[in-house]
């Protein structure tokens, strides 16, 4: 479902996003540090969209697009991380690499 944010929600979202993604970067800013003029000049051109998912579908990819060396390295890494079930599933895709 698509929800177009009214101005109050939009400003709240912009504050949250700016503070989250901009404030920690070298030249970043917080929303509160922006000038009123900058905000009033640009705010009319911004539309806040919120997409609410009602259902999801999963696809089983398991690094199928990787070459054999990358594929083996991924399986090795998964095993080292304790992801035995995922590693086992990947090994079943290319069993010839693990004989």
Backbone as ProteinMPNN parsed JSONL, in Angstrom:
{"seq_chain_A": "XXXXXXXXXXXXXXXXXXXXXXXXXXXXXXXXXXXXXXXXXXXXXXXXXXXXXXXXXXXXXXXXXXXXXXXXXXXXXXXXXXXXXXXXXXXXXXXXXXX", "coords_chain_A": {"N_chain_A": [[0.848, -1.156, 0.0], [0.534, 2.241, -0.761], [1.427, 5.251, 0.74], [1.102, 8.655, 0.865], [2.912, 11.047, 2.45], [1.667, 13.487, 4.682], [2.569, 16.958, 5.273], [3.552, 17.299, 7.966], [4.321, 14.676, 8.711], [6.201, 14.248, 6.707], [8.219, 16.124, 7.32], [9.015, 15.097, 9.795], [10.017, 12.604, 8.947], [12.115, 13.474, 7.265], [13.761, 14.726, 9.141], [14.5, 12.511, 10.737], [15.804, 10.853, 8.803], [17.841, 12.541, 7.822], [19.286, 13.089, 10.163], [20.098, 10.506, 10.795], [21.611, 9.584, 8.52], [23.237, 11.692, 7.651], [24.412, 13.184, 9.744], [26.678, 11.955, 10.864], [28.619, 11.921, 8.913], [31.562, 13.376, 7.392], [31.178, 16.043, 6.368], [28.602, 16.289, 7.075], [25.249, 17.143, 8.167], [22.732, 18.004, 10.571], [19.166, 17.918, 10.496], [18.128, 20.001, 11.92], [20.162, 21.859, 11.771], [19.959, 23.016, 9.32], [19.161, 25.884, 7.364], [16.232, 27.938, 7.706], [15.439, 29.107, 5.315], [16.63, 27.455, 3.368], [15.25, 25.088, 3.875], [12.545, 25.922, 3.435], [12.739, 26.626, 0.754], [13.244, 24.197, -0.537], [11.516, 22.226, 0.454], [8.87, 22.263, -0.741], [9.297, 20.818, -3.085], [9.612, 18.205, -2.394], [8.384, 14.985, -1.978], [7.001, 12.832, 0.271], [6.975, 9.426, 0.415], [5.559, 6.496, 1.603], [5.88, 3.146, 1.654], [3.993, 0.45, 2.295], [4.359, -2.838, 2.901], [2.411, -5.616, 2.115], [2.656, -8.255, 1.64], [5.28, -10.66, 1.171], [7.685, -12.214, -0.959], [9.972, -14.82, -1.307], [13.119, -15.572, -2.79], [15.294, -18.135, -3.731], [18.541, -17.854, -4.009], [21.336, -18.122, -3.394], [24.035, -17.422, -4.159], [24.372, -18.177, -6.861], [25.297, -16.943, -9.137], [28.016, -16.691, -8.966], [31.525, -17.361, -9.616], [33.316, -20.53, -9.508], [35.461, -20.445, -7.624], [34.849, -18.192, -5.978], [32.4, -19.115, -5.03], [33.145, -21.393, -3.505], [34.687, -20.079, -1.551], [32.728, -18.561, -0.278], [31.142, -20.568, 0.867], [33.034, -21.681, 2.606], [33.444, -19.495, 4.31], [30.865, -19.235, 5.405], [30.675, -21.646, 6.818], [32.695, -21.229, 8.705], [31.529, -19.234, 10.152], [29.581, -20.549, 11.451], [27.287, -21.13, 10.105], [25.995, -23.615, 9.233], [23.775, -24.899, 8.019], [23.12, -23.217, 5.847], [25.508, -23.353, 4.409], [25.468, -26.064, 3.787], [23.216, -26.154, 2.116], [24.164, -24.645, -0.028], [26.3, -26.228, -0.873], [24.915, -28.36, -1.913], [24.05, -27.373, -4.315], [26.28, -27.198, -6.0], [27.743, -29.824, -5.9], [30.015, -31.039, -6.966], [32.18, -29.419, -6.437], [32.93, -29.947, -3.884], [33.902, -32.482, -3.346]], "CA_chain_A": [[0.0, 0.0, 0.0], [1.294, 3.47, -0.868], [0.929, 6.334, 1.581], [1.788, 9.919, 0.65], [2.995, 11.674, 3.756], [1.339, 14.91, 4.829], [3.746, 17.775, 5.578], [4.086, 17.031, 9.306], [5.022, 13.388, 8.637], [7.354, 14.425, 5.832], [9.264, 16.811, 8.089], [9.493, 14.128, 10.78], [10.847, 11.629, 8.222], [13.334, 14.141, 6.828], [14.611, 14.891, 10.337], [15.048, 11.203, 11.101], [16.73, 10.388, 7.778], [19.011, 13.427, 7.795], [20.07, 12.865, 11.381], [20.662, 9.163, 10.741], [22.578, 9.367, 7.451], [24.097, 12.838, 7.368], [25.081, 13.801, 10.895], [27.958, 11.327, 11.203], [29.618, 12.059, 7.849], [32.524, 14.459, 7.609], [30.542, 17.342, 6.112], [27.179, 16.077, 7.274], [24.494, 18.085, 8.989], [21.457, 17.544, 11.098], [18.06, 18.676, 9.917], [17.993, 21.217, 12.713], [21.205, 22.818, 11.41], [19.646, 23.614, 8.02], [18.508, 27.188, 7.492], [14.805, 27.978, 7.387], [15.32, 29.434, 3.895], [16.939, 26.243, 2.621], [14.129, 24.163, 4.054], [11.346, 26.436, 2.769], [12.97, 26.599, -0.695], [13.286, 22.833, -1.076], [10.437, 21.381, 0.964], [7.749, 22.074, -1.675], [9.644, 19.871, -4.142], [9.838, 16.872, -1.825], [7.183, 14.191, -1.691], [7.31, 11.692, 1.132], [6.201, 8.225, 0.114], [5.762, 5.375, 2.513], [5.35, 1.939, 1.033], [3.705, -0.575, 3.305], [4.28, -4.14, 2.262], [1.356, -6.47, 2.642], [3.136, -9.624, 1.537], [6.619, -10.781, 0.619], [8.011, -13.465, -1.627], [11.403, -15.077, -1.213], [13.768, -16.307, -3.869], [16.468, -18.861, -3.261], [19.586, -17.579, -4.976], [22.512, -18.809, -2.864], [25.264, -17.073, -4.894], [24.441, -18.966, -8.087], [25.962, -16.197, -10.197], [29.436, -16.584, -8.635], [32.38, -18.392, -10.19], [33.55, -21.633, -8.578], [36.347, -20.043, -6.534], [34.048, -17.361, -5.064], [31.381, -19.973, -4.427], [33.8, -22.177, -2.453], [35.063, -19.16, -0.476], [31.507, -18.202, 0.458], [30.787, -21.733, 1.686], [34.025, -21.755, 3.681], [33.139, -18.41, 5.25], [29.631, -19.587, 6.109], [30.998, -22.698, 7.787], [33.479, -20.615, 9.788], [30.609, -18.402, 10.928], [28.597, -21.416, 12.105], [26.078, -21.198, 9.267], [26.123, -24.935, 8.631], [22.627, -25.219, 7.153], [23.261, -22.445, 4.611], [26.635, -23.942, 3.692], [24.998, -27.351, 3.269], [22.328, -25.858, 0.985], [24.985, -24.217, -1.157], [27.054, -27.388, -1.348], [24.007, -29.197, -2.694], [23.908, -26.774, -5.647], [27.474, -27.554, -6.776], [28.433, -30.851, -5.11], [31.313, -31.403, -7.581], [33.247, -28.592, -5.865], [33.204, -30.32, -2.493], [34.145, -33.927, -3.275]], "C_chain_A": [[0.903, 1.231, 0.0], [0.624, 4.56, -0.051], [1.754, 7.576, 1.279], [1.742, 10.683, 1.961], [2.514, 13.124, 3.73], [2.575, 15.654, 5.346], [4.356, 17.459, 6.943], [4.866, 15.718, 9.335], [6.286, 13.505, 7.803], [8.505, 15.08, 6.591], [9.86, 15.872, 9.13], [10.418, 13.102, 10.111], [12.165, 12.242, 7.775], [14.296, 14.364, 7.996], [15.281, 13.572, 10.686], [16.107, 10.738, 10.099], [18.004, 11.233, 7.741], [19.894, 13.183, 9.007], [20.749, 11.495, 11.37], [21.812, 9.064, 9.745], [23.551, 10.518, 7.219], [24.931, 13.298, 8.557], [26.445, 13.204, 11.209], [28.998, 11.451, 10.101], [30.429, 13.332, 8.038], [31.915, 15.85, 7.43], [29.039, 17.272, 6.321], [26.552, 17.121, 8.185], [23.288, 17.373, 9.591], [20.37, 18.394, 10.453], [17.928, 20.021, 10.624], [19.035, 22.277, 12.35], [20.947, 23.494, 10.062], [18.901, 24.93, 8.219], [17.031, 27.081, 7.109], [14.599, 28.245, 5.899], [15.583, 28.202, 3.037], [15.769, 25.267, 2.685], [12.904, 24.651, 3.285], [11.503, 26.463, 1.247], [12.818, 25.198, -1.279], [12.115, 21.951, -0.664], [9.27, 21.213, -0.013], [8.033, 21.066, -2.798], [9.865, 18.453, -3.66], [8.499, 16.211, -1.539], [7.626, 12.997, -0.855], [6.387, 10.533, 0.81], [6.556, 7.148, 1.128], [5.101, 4.175, 1.858], [5.189, 0.89, 2.118], [3.498, -1.898, 2.585], [3.206, -4.985, 2.926], [1.71, -7.948, 2.512], [4.515, -9.615, 0.909], [6.782, -12.151, -0.02], [9.52, -13.63, -1.577], [11.888, -15.84, -2.432], [15.034, -16.943, -3.312], [17.565, -18.7, -4.307], [20.89, -18.279, -4.596], [23.765, -18.631, -3.725], [25.446, -17.877, -6.176], [25.204, -18.249, -9.202], [27.468, -16.054, -9.969], [30.245, -17.664, -9.346], [32.715, -19.42, -9.099], [34.419, -21.228, -7.384], [35.596, -19.19, -5.505], [33.026, -18.204, -4.314], [31.978, -20.776, -3.273], [34.195, -21.286, -1.273], [33.859, -18.756, 0.375], [31.096, -19.34, 1.379], [31.747, -21.861, 2.868], [33.747, -20.701, 4.749], [31.876, -18.722, 6.058], [29.892, -20.648, 7.173], [31.768, -22.125, 8.981], [32.602, -19.765, 10.699], [29.53, -19.231, 11.626], [27.29, -21.555, 11.345], [26.071, -22.514, 8.492], [24.984, -25.27, 7.661], [22.723, -24.49, 5.811], [24.391, -23.017, 3.763], [26.22, -25.272, 3.052], [24.096, -27.151, 2.05], [23.13, -25.444, -0.243], [25.795, -25.372, -1.729], [26.19, -28.295, -2.216], [23.814, -28.666, -4.113], [25.059, -27.177, -6.549], [28.287, -28.621, -6.03], [29.806, -31.218, -5.669], [32.466, -30.58, -7.016], [33.707, -29.068, -4.5], [33.412, -31.822, -2.32], [35.536, -34.215, -2.774]], "O_chain_A": [[1.924, 1.254, 0.688], [-0.586, 4.767, -0.137], [2.977, 7.556, 1.419], [0.67, 10.935, 2.512], [2.909, 13.897, 2.858], [3.526, 15.023, 5.809], [5.579, 17.363, 7.053], [5.949, 15.651, 9.916], [7.32, 12.933, 8.146], [9.645, 14.624, 6.503], [11.075, 15.853, 9.327], [11.476, 12.774, 10.648], [13.215, 11.61, 7.888], [15.508, 14.206, 7.845], [16.491, 13.523, 10.905], [17.181, 10.283, 10.494], [19.109, 10.699, 7.641], [21.114, 13.083, 8.883], [21.858, 11.349, 11.884], [22.87, 8.527, 10.072], [24.609, 10.305, 6.627], [26.058, 13.76, 8.374], [27.294, 13.894, 11.774], [30.161, 11.116, 10.327], [30.023, 14.245, 8.757], [32.124, 16.731, 8.263], [28.294, 18.103, 5.803], [27.241, 17.874, 8.873], [22.897, 16.287, 9.161], [20.647, 19.472, 9.925], [17.652, 21.044, 9.997], [18.819, 23.464, 12.594], [21.645, 24.442, 9.703], [18.101, 25.061, 9.146], [16.643, 26.242, 6.295], [13.694, 27.679, 5.286], [14.846, 27.934, 2.089], [15.358, 24.698, 1.674], [12.285, 23.874, 2.558], [10.515, 26.338, 0.524], [12.319, 25.037, -2.392], [11.768, 21.015, -1.384], [8.722, 20.115, -0.109], [7.101, 20.523, -3.391], [10.265, 17.588, -4.439], [7.605, 16.807, -0.937], [8.523, 12.249, -1.246], [5.166, 10.647, 0.918], [7.724, 6.938, 1.453], [3.91, 4.195, 1.55], [6.156, 0.501, 2.773], [2.585, -2.052, 1.772], [3.116, -5.052, 4.152], [1.13, -8.793, 3.195], [4.879, -8.677, 0.2], [6.1, -13.112, 0.338], [10.259, -12.667, -1.784], [11.162, -16.642, -3.02], [15.747, -16.338, -2.512], [17.524, -19.332, -5.363], [21.479, -18.967, -5.429], [24.475, -19.602, -3.987], [26.573, -18.219, -6.534], [25.705, -18.9, -10.12], [28.13, -15.346, -10.729], [29.731, -18.741, -9.646], [32.432, -19.202, -7.92], [34.14, -21.628, -6.254], [35.694, -19.436, -4.303], [32.817, -18.027, -3.114], [31.395, -20.838, -2.19], [34.053, -21.693, -0.119], [33.964, -18.626, 1.594], [30.742, -19.111, 2.536], [31.323, -22.118, 3.995], [33.809, -20.985, 5.945], [31.838, -18.492, 7.267], [29.389, -20.554, 8.293], [31.515, -22.496, 10.127], [32.902, -19.598, 11.881], [28.668, -18.682, 12.312], [26.299, -22.043, 11.887], [26.134, -22.528, 7.263], [25.216, -25.858, 6.605], [22.443, -25.072, 4.763], [24.256, -23.152, 2.547], [26.583, -25.561, 1.911], [24.199, -27.888, 1.069], [22.813, -25.844, -1.363], [25.955, -25.477, -2.945], [26.688, -28.926, -3.149], [23.454, -29.424, -5.015], [24.854, -27.466, -7.728], [29.398, -28.345, -5.578], [30.674, -31.664, -4.919], [33.619, -31.0, -7.108], [34.754, -28.644, -4.011], [33.125, -32.369, -1.255], [35.919, -35.379, -2.65]]}, "name": "protein", "num_of_chains": 1, "seq": "XXXXXXXXXXXXXXXXXXXXXXXXXXXXXXXXXXXXXXXXXXXXXXXXXXXXXXXXXXXXXXXXXXXXXXXXXXXXXXXXXXXXXXXXXXXXXXXXXXX"}
